[in-house]
Amino acid sequence: MTVGIVSNSLALAILMKAYRHFKLKSKASFLLFASGLVITDFLGHLINGSIVMLVYSLHKDWDTFDPQKILCGFFGACMVFFGLSPLLLGSVMAVERCIGVTNPIFHSTKLTSRHMKKLLALVWLFAIFIALLPIMAKRPYVVQESKSWCFFKIKNKRDWVDVFFPLLFSTLGLASLFISILCNTVTGVTLIRSKMRNEKHRQGTSHHFEMICQLLAIMLVSCICWGPFLVIVKIGSTDSQNNVSCERMLLAVRMATWNQILDPWVYILLRKAVLKKLFIITRRCCGYKILNLYKWNCRSMKCSMRMTSMSSQPGLVPESSIRSVMPDTVISGTVPCT
């Protein structure tokens, strides 16, 4: 809990500073959603972690300190909201970047800053609605077998309503991960193809690569941390034999908690300035001469190919022009072209 709060506070300070000083609209939209994600993770650690500390300090005796199950209902709603919100925000960020890269005109004209703020609020409201559904349907959250947290009723389900709520939660989570993978793949392929064609795709291409690196890291962390829990909830909601063990479920919840700890470090470490420093350090470790030799070989190959093309048409190009495009080392024959 402490590591998560400190990490998210540091990431939030970095993102808010970048959001205030950044002028590129596409980057500002991304930073808005990223700030919302970090705020959600911060509050999730603070609220859920405080409740867990209280439960353990009272020896997990729910019948004594929460006979009306009010705290359990609030705890369960918080678990659903702070679990579903990061997954939804990650998918929305991936869709926003995909549109910004593949259709920049539509993104710059239709997706204004006001629209982005409304979309962020709608994501939060939708997650709140899903979290409050069991309470509105009079199917409150229940204390799980470990007695340290509250969630949907996974075992001893009465009817289809008890099956519907955990199934809805897991389906929305898995769908968000799938959308993130799909959109990030399209965005990455588009940027790589643009780079390979040596075209200036648009202004701020380096920032697009920085954002896609961060999105890929968020997607990877979410899949590793949330994937097992979502799959277990989906299996448990449809399994009538109650084969999901308490230890497996508790381990999956703890893995999901690490998502909110690792998310802020994506924004702390995968920044352009930090990546540039890492590249410089790697360059020094690998050796400056090796990189220079690679660049020289590429230049020599290009010059040789150009010389061969010009030589294949005698009489059209003077010999002096052919010699001018060749490196001195190639002309003298001391170092062969590779």
C-alpha positions as CSV (number, residue, x, y, z in Angstrom):
1,M,0.0,0.0,0.0
2,T,2.8,2.4,0.9
3,V,4.8,1.6,-2.2
4,G,1.7,2.1,-4.4
5,I,0.8,5.4,-2.8
6,V,4.4,6.8,-3.1
7,S,4.8,5.5,-6.7
8,N,1.4,6.9,-7.9
9,S,2.1,10.3,-6.2
10,L,5.5,10.6,-8.0
11,A,3.9,9.6,-11.3
12,L,1.1,12.0,-10.8
13,A,3.5,14.9,-10.2
14,I,5.4,14.1,-13.4
15,L,2.2,13.8,-15.5
16,M,0.6,16.9,-14.2
17,K,3.8,18.9,-14.8
18,A,4.0,17.5,-18.4
19,Y,0.2,18.2,-19.0
20,R,0.5,21.9,-18.0
21,H,3.6,22.5,-20.2
22,F,2.8,20.4,-23.2
23,K,1.5,22.1,-26.3
24,L,0.9,19.1,-28.6
25,K,-2.8,18.3,-28.5
26,S,-2.5,14.6,-29.0
27,K,0.0,14.3,-26.2
28,A,-2.2,16.4,-23.9
29,S,-5.1,14.0,-24.5
30,F,-2.9,11.0,-23.6
31,L,-1.6,12.8,-20.5
32,L,-5.1,13.5,-19.4
33,F,-6.2,9.9,-19.5
34,A,-2.8,8.8,-17.9
35,S,-3.4,11.3,-15.0
36,G,-6.9,9.9,-14.5
37,L,-5.5,6.3,-14.4
38,V,-2.8,7.3,-11.9
39,I,-5.4,9.1,-9.7
40,T,-7.6,6.0,-9.8
41,D,-4.7,3.8,-8.8
42,F,-3.7,6.2,-6.0
43,L,-7.2,6.3,-4.5
44,G,-7.6,2.5,-4.9
45,H,-4.5,1.9,-2.8
46,L,-5.5,4.5,-0.2
47,I,-9.1,3.4,0.3
48,N,-8.8,-0.4,-0.2
49,G,-5.6,-0.6,1.6
50,S,-7.0,1.3,4.6
51,I,-10.0,-1.0,4.8
52,V,-7.8,-4.1,4.6
53,M,-5.6,-2.8,7.5
54,L,-8.7,-2.1,9.5
55,V,-10.0,-5.6,8.9
56,Y,-6.7,-7.3,9.9
57,S,-6.4,-5.1,13.0
58,L,-9.9,-6.3,14.1
59,H,-8.8,-9.9,13.5
60,K,-11.2,-10.3,10.5
61,D,-14.2,-10.7,12.8
62,W,-16.8,-9.2,10.5
63,D,-19.8,-10.3,12.6
64,T,-18.5,-8.1,15.4
65,F,-17.4,-4.8,13.7
66,D,-19.8,-5.0,10.7
67,P,-23.0,-6.8,11.6
68,Q,-25.1,-4.9,9.1
69,K,-22.6,-5.6,6.2
70,I,-22.3,-1.9,5.4
71,L,-18.5,-1.9,5.3
72,C,-18.5,-5.1,3.3
73,G,-20.8,-3.5,0.7
74,F,-18.6,-0.4,0.4
75,F,-15.4,-2.5,0.3
76,G,-16.8,-4.8,-2.5
77,A,-18.0,-1.8,-4.5
78,C,-14.5,-0.2,-4.2
79,M,-12.9,-3.5,-5.3
80,V,-15.0,-3.5,-8.4
81,F,-14.7,0.2,-9.2
82,F,-10.9,0.4,-8.7
83,G,-10.4,-2.9,-10.5
84,L,-12.5,-2.1,-13.5
85,S,-11.6,1.6,-14.0
86,P,-7.9,1.0,-14.9
87,L,-8.8,-1.7,-17.4
88,L,-11.4,0.6,-19.1
89,L,-9.0,3.6,-19.1
90,G,-6.3,1.5,-20.6
91,S,-8.5,0.4,-23.4
92,V,-9.8,4.0,-24.0
93,M,-6.2,5.3,-24.1
94,A,-5.3,2.6,-26.7
95,V,-8.3,3.5,-28.8
96,E,-7.5,7.2,-28.6
97,R,-3.8,6.7,-29.7
98,C,-5.0,4.4,-32.5
99,I,-7.3,7.1,-33.8
100,G,-4.6,9.7,-33.4
101,V,-2.0,7.8,-35.4
102,T,-4.2,6.3,-38.1
103,N,-6.6,9.2,-38.6
104,P,-5.0,12.4,-37.3
105,I,-7.4,14.8,-39.1
106,F,-10.4,13.3,-37.4
107,H,-8.6,13.2,-34.0
108,S,-7.5,16.9,-34.2
109,T,-10.9,18.2,-35.4
110,K,-13.5,16.0,-33.6
111,L,-11.8,14.8,-30.4
112,T,-11.3,18.1,-28.6
113,S,-10.0,18.5,-25.0
114,R,-13.6,19.0,-23.8
115,H,-14.6,15.7,-25.3
116,M,-11.7,13.9,-23.7
117,K,-12.6,15.2,-20.3
118,K,-16.2,14.1,-20.8
119,L,-15.1,10.7,-21.9
120,L,-12.9,10.3,-18.8
121,A,-15.9,11.2,-16.6
122,L,-18.1,8.7,-18.5
123,V,-15.6,5.9,-17.9
124,W,-15.6,6.6,-14.1
125,L,-19.4,6.8,-14.0
126,F,-19.7,3.6,-15.9
127,A,-17.4,1.8,-13.5
128,I,-19.4,3.3,-10.5
129,F,-22.6,2.0,-12.1
130,I,-21.2,-1.5,-12.5
131,A,-19.9,-1.4,-8.9
132,L,-23.4,-0.4,-7.6
133,L,-25.4,-2.9,-9.6
134,P,-25.4,-5.7,-7.0
135,I,-26.5,-3.3,-4.3
136,M,-29.3,-1.9,-6.4
137,A,-30.4,-5.4,-7.3
138,K,-30.4,-6.4,-3.6
139,R,-27.6,-8.9,-4.1
140,P,-25.0,-7.3,-1.8
141,Y,-21.3,-8.2,-1.8
142,V,-20.2,-11.0,0.5
143,V,-17.2,-11.7,2.6
144,Q,-14.9,-14.2,0.9
145,E,-13.4,-17.3,2.4
146,S,-10.2,-15.7,3.5
147,K,-12.3,-13.1,5.4
148,S,-9.9,-10.3,4.3
149,W,-11.9,-8.9,1.4
150,C,-15.4,-8.6,-0.1
151,F,-16.5,-9.3,-3.6
152,F,-19.3,-10.9,-5.7
153,K,-20.8,-14.2,-4.6
154,I,-18.7,-16.7,-6.4
155,K,-19.7,-19.9,-4.5
156,N,-23.1,-21.2,-3.5
157,K,-24.9,-19.2,-6.1
158,R,-28.7,-19.1,-5.8
159,D,-29.8,-18.2,-9.3
160,W,-28.7,-16.5,-12.6
161,V,-28.4,-13.1,-10.9
162,D,-25.5,-14.3,-8.8
163,V,-23.9,-15.7,-12.0
164,F,-24.5,-12.5,-14.0
165,F,-22.6,-10.0,-11.8
166,P,-19.2,-11.7,-11.7
167,L,-19.6,-12.8,-15.3
168,L,-20.2,-9.2,-16.3
169,F,-17.2,-7.9,-14.4
170,S,-14.8,-10.5,-15.9
171,T,-16.2,-10.1,-19.4
172,L,-15.8,-6.3,-19.3
173,G,-12.2,-6.7,-18.0
174,L,-11.2,-9.3,-20.6
175,A,-12.9,-7.2,-23.4
176,S,-10.9,-4.2,-22.3
177,L,-7.6,-6.2,-22.5
178,F,-8.5,-7.5,-25.9
179,I,-9.3,-4.0,-27.2
180,S,-6.0,-2.7,-25.8
181,I,-4.1,-5.5,-27.5
182,L,-5.8,-4.9,-30.8
183,C,-5.5,-1.1,-30.9
184,N,-1.9,-1.1,-29.7
185,T,-1.0,-3.6,-32.4
186,V,-2.6,-1.5,-35.1
187,T,-0.9,1.7,-33.7
188,G,2.5,0.0,-33.5
189,V,2.4,-1.5,-37.0
190,T,1.3,1.9,-38.4
191,L,4.2,3.7,-36.7
192,I,6.8,1.0,-37.7
193,R,5.6,1.1,-41.4
194,S,5.9,4.8,-41.4
195,K,9.4,4.7,-40.0
196,M,10.5,2.0,-42.4
197,R,9.3,4.1,-45.4
198,N,11.5,7.0,-44.0
199,E,8.6,9.3,-44.3
200,K,7.8,12.2,-41.9
201,H,4.5,10.7,-40.8
202,R,3.5,13.8,-38.9
203,Q,4.9,16.3,-36.4
204,G,5.7,14.8,-33.1
205,T,6.5,11.2,-34.3
206,S,8.9,10.7,-31.4
207,H,6.1,11.4,-28.9
208,H,3.9,8.9,-30.7
209,F,6.6,6.2,-30.1
210,E,7.0,7.3,-26.5
211,M,3.2,7.0,-25.9
212,I,3.0,3.6,-27.7
213,C,5.9,2.3,-25.5
214,Q,4.0,3.3,-22.4
215,L,0.7,1.8,-23.7
216,L,2.4,-1.5,-24.5
217,A,3.9,-1.6,-21.0
218,I,0.5,-0.8,-19.4
219,M,-1.1,-3.5,-21.6
220,L,1.6,-6.1,-20.6
221,V,1.3,-5.3,-16.9
222,S,-2.5,-5.5,-17.0
223,C,-2.5,-8.8,-18.9
224,I,0.0,-10.4,-16.4
225,C,-1.6,-8.9,-13.2
226,W,-5.3,-8.9,-14.1
227,G,-5.5,-11.8,-16.5
228,P,-5.5,-14.7,-13.9
229,F,-8.0,-13.0,-11.7
230,L,-10.4,-12.3,-14.5
231,V,-10.2,-15.8,-15.8
232,I,-10.7,-17.3,-12.3
233,V,-13.8,-15.1,-11.7
234,K,-15.2,-16.1,-15.1
235,I,-14.7,-19.8,-14.4
236,G,-16.0,-19.4,-10.9
237,S,-19.1,-17.6,-12.0
238,T,-20.1,-20.4,-14.4
239,D,-18.9,-23.4,-12.4
240,S,-21.6,-25.0,-10.4
241,Q,-19.2,-27.3,-8.6
242,N,-17.5,-24.5,-6.6
243,N,-14.0,-25.8,-7.6
244,V,-12.3,-22.4,-7.2
245,S,-10.1,-22.6,-4.1
246,C,-9.7,-19.8,-1.6
247,E,-5.9,-19.8,-1.9
248,R,-6.0,-19.5,-5.7
249,M,-8.5,-16.6,-5.6
250,L,-6.5,-14.8,-2.9
251,L,-3.3,-15.2,-4.9
252,A,-5.0,-13.8,-8.0
253,V,-6.3,-10.8,-6.0
254,R,-2.8,-10.0,-4.8
255,M,-1.4,-10.3,-8.3
256,A,-4.1,-7.8,-9.5
257,T,-3.0,-5.4,-6.7
258,W,0.5,-5.2,-8.3
259,N,-1.1,-3.7,-11.4
260,Q,-1.7,-0.5,-9.5
261,I,1.9,-0.5,-8.1
262,L,3.6,-1.1,-11.5
263,D,1.4,1.3,-13.6
264,P,2.9,4.5,-12.3
265,W,6.5,3.2,-12.9
266,V,5.6,3.0,-16.6
267,Y,5.2,6.8,-16.7
268,I,8.2,7.3,-14.4
269,L,10.7,5.2,-16.4
270,L,9.4,5.1,-20.0
271,R,9.7,8.8,-20.6
272,K,11.6,10.3,-23.5
273,A,14.3,11.8,-21.3
274,V,14.9,8.5,-19.4
275,L,14.9,6.4,-22.6
276,K,17.4,8.8,-24.1
277,K,19.7,8.4,-21.1
278,L,19.4,4.6,-21.2
279,F,20.3,4.7,-24.9
280,I,23.4,6.7,-24.2
281,I,24.4,4.3,-21.4
282,T,23.8,1.3,-23.7
283,R,25.8,3.0,-26.4
284,R,28.7,3.5,-24.1
285,C,28.6,-0.1,-22.9
286,C,28.3,-1.6,-26.4
287,G,31.1,0.6,-27.7
288,Y,31.1,3.8,-29.7
289,K,33.3,2.3,-32.4
290,I,30.9,-0.6,-33.2
291,L,28.0,1.8,-33.8
292,N,30.2,4.0,-35.9
293,L,31.4,1.0,-37.9
294,Y,27.8,0.0,-38.6
295,K,26.9,3.5,-39.8
296,W,30.1,3.6,-42.0
297,N,29.2,0.3,-43.6
298,C,25.7,1.5,-44.3
299,R,27.0,4.7,-46.0
300,S,29.5,2.7,-48.0
301,M,26.8,0.3,-49.2
302,K,24.6,3.2,-50.3
303,C,27.5,4.9,-52.1
304,S,28.5,1.6,-53.8
305,M,25.0,0.9,-55.0
306,R,24.7,4.5,-56.4
307,M,28.1,4.2,-58.2
308,T,27.0,0.8,-59.7
309,S,23.8,2.3,-60.9
310,M,25.5,5.3,-62.5
311,S,28.2,3.1,-64.1
312,S,25.7,0.9,-65.8
313,Q,24.9,3.8,-68.1
314,P,28.2,4.8,-69.7
315,G,28.4,8.1,-71.5
316,L,25.6,9.6,-69.5
317,V,27.6,10.5,-66.4
318,P,31.2,11.8,-66.3
319,E,33.8,9.7,-64.6
320,S,34.5,12.6,-62.2
321,S,30.9,12.4,-60.9
322,I,31.2,8.7,-60.3
323,R,34.3,9.2,-58.3
324,S,32.7,12.0,-56.3
325,V,30.1,9.7,-54.8
326,M,32.5,7.0,-53.7
327,P,34.3,7.2,-50.3
328,D,38.1,7.6,-50.6
329,T,38.7,4.2,-48.9
330,V,36.5,2.5,-51.5
331,I,38.3,4.2,-54.4
332,S,41.7,3.5,-53.2
333,G,40.8,-0.2,-52.6
334,T,42.2,-0.3,-49.1
335,V,38.9,-1.3,-47.5
336,P,36.3,-3.4,-49.4
337,C,32.7,-2.4,-49.3
338,T,30.5,-4.8,-47.3
